[in-house]
Each structure stands twice: as C-alpha cells, then as structure tokens.
C-alpha cells in the first residue's frame, strides 16, 4: 500500500507532465500552415521581382547602349550647367554685364525697327496682288485687306503700286500709323504717296495662316471680287520688305525712367 505522502506526489507529477507536454489543437495547426504559406508567397514575390525587372532580361549590348545614353545625357546636362554658369559670371561681372546689355539692346532695336518699319525685313510670306479693271477698289477695300493681314499675324508689310510686269512703282512701308485715303483722280494715297492699280501687298509672316485668312468666305478675296477686282496670292520662302519709313524725332515725348 502507498502512503498518503506518495499519493500526494503522484498527482503533482502528472500535472507537471501535462503542462510540459504541448497540445496541438486544430486552430494552432491552421495558423502554422497559414504562416508558412504567407512566408513562401513573400519569398516567391521577392525573387520574381528581382529576376523579372526591366533590365534582368536585357542583352549585354542593350545594357551597354543604355549606359552610353545615360553617360551622354549626363555630359549634355553638365555642358548646359557650365554654359549657364558662364552666362551668370558674364552678367555679374562688369564687362560681361555691359556686353550682354549691349547685345540685348541691339536685338531689341532690330525687332522694334522691323515693327516700326525703319529697318528692312526678310523672311517667308506672300504677295497679294489686287487688280482693279473697273476702278472700283477704293481705300476702304485696301484698308480691310491690311487689317486682315495684321490679324493673321503679318509682321512686316509694304504696299506697292502700280505693278507692271512683276515690277512695282511706288513702295510704302506700312506701320501702325499708316493712313489710306482715296485719291482725287483715282488711286489710293498711302501716307502721302499716290498708288495706282494694280496694287500689291508684300507680307512677311506664316504663309499658310495668312493665305487661309485671305480666302475665308466673305473675307478679303471675296470683298475684292465683289467690287469687280481680282486677287492673286503667291507665297514665297524668302521675301524682302525693304521700303523704309523715316525715323522721326519726337518733339515732346521723352523716355520715362
């Protein structure tokens, strides 16, 4: 027979064995399987991303070309940076500032001279020849044509007449202040110069845009033909507008600071 002390020790030993022995429940098994699946999927995704990148399947020649392009782009960017730094040094130094200011002043003077009609202009454009066999083309018709040319983007215009055999008589450079009035004995007076038909506009600007603007229904060409005249458009890649306006000195106006 066992003593009472032995009976007390046996239950204690059985309890410790139950605590130390792990119990595998269904929930524990499911969680373990789920974690294993997630880990495997993460490893596969990482390897797939590393192996299937845009450069992973590229040939060696392609990689060399990409590297050369990156190197050339880097060289171009460095060259641009150097040019900008050189411009900054020229503008911040005394000599560079003066030269840059003079160059900009000359450029602006040329542009303003073209707009004011004080310097010749060259470029693509067109010639609009207006015939007037019935002598019904008056100053308002030519003025409408002039306004349409300006609206279409004409940058330099001169009006010529009479035109005969391709050659023109009087040439007048058109500017902002140009005035057109009917002549007493026919023709049109442009800035004090009497022009007789046929008239010709020499225009520098985008030929396609200006030609389209002249030919719209109810536009310049229709207006001229309605008056009994004729309109001929001839485009060109290199036209010259060389009629000049005198540069008048203002009597009262002075540059403002």
Residue pairs with C-beta under 8 A, 6 or more apart in sequence:
50 56
55 63
55 66
58 66
89 96
90 96
90 97
90 99
90 100
91 97
91 100
110 119
113 119
114 121
114 155
114 156
115 155
115 175
116 175
116 245
116 247
117 156
117 173
117 174
117 175
117 243
117 244
117 245
118 244
118 245
118 246
118 247
119 244
120 240
120 241
120 242
120 244
121 155
121 156
121 204
121 240
121 241
121 242
122 204
122 238
122 239
122 240
122 241
123 155
123 156
123 204
123 205
123 238
123 239
124 204
124 205
124 206
124 207
124 235
124 236
124 237
124 238
124 239
125 154
125 156
125 202
125 203
125 204
125 205
125 207
125 210
125 235
125 236
125 239
126 203
126 207
126 210
126 211
126 233
126 234
126 235
126 236
126 239
127 200
127 201
127 202
127 203
127 233
127 234
127 236
127 239
128 145
128 149
128 200
128 201
128 203
128 214
128 220
128 231
128 232
128 233
129 163
129 198
129 199
129 200
129 231
129 232
129 234
130 137
130 141
130 142
130 145
130 197
130 198
130 199
130 200
130 201
130 224
130 229
130 230
130 231
131 197
131 198
131 229
131 230
131 231
131 232
132 197
132 198
132 199
132 228
132 229
133 228
133 229
133 230
134 227
134 228
134 229
135 186
135 197
136 227
136 228
136 229
137 188
137 197
137 199
137 224
137 227
137 229
138 182
138 188
138 227
139 180
139 181
139 182
139 188
139 189
141 223
141 224
141 227
141 229
142 159
142 180
142 188
142 199
143 180
144 220
144 223
145 201
145 214
145 220
145 223
145 224
146 157
146 159
146 174
146 178
146 180
146 201
148 213
148 214
148 219
148 220
149 157
149 201
149 203
149 205
149 210
149 213
149 214
150 157
151 213
152 205
152 206
152 209
152 210
152 212
152 213
152 214
153 205
153 206
153 209
153 210
154 203
154 204
154 205
154 210
155 204
155 205
156 203
156 204
156 205
156 241
157 173
157 174
157 201
157 202
157 203
157 204
157 241
158 171
158 172
158 173
158 174
158 201
158 202
158 241
158 242
158 243
159 171
159 172
159 174
159 190
159 195
159 199
159 200
159 201
159 202
160 168
160 169
160 170
160 171
160 172
160 195
160 199
160 200
160 201
160 202
160 243
161 168
161 169
161 170
161 187
161 188
161 195
161 196
161 197
161 198
161 199
161 200
162 168
162 169
162 195
162 196
162 197
162 198
162 199
163 169
163 198
163 199
163 200
164 198
168 200
169 195
169 196
170 193
170 194
170 195
171 242
171 243
172 178
172 190
172 191
172 193
172 195
172 243
173 241
173 243
173 244
173 245
174 190
175 245
178 190
178 191
179 190
179 191
180 188
180 189
180 190
181 188
181 189
182 188
182 189
183 189
183 194
183 196
186 196
187 194
187 195
187 196
187 197
188 194
188 195
188 199
189 195
197 229
202 239
202 240
202 241
203 210
203 239
204 239
204 241
207 235
207 236
208 235
211 233
211 235
213 219
213 220
214 220
214 221
214 231
214 233
215 221
215 233
220 231
221 231
221 233
224 230
224 231
225 231
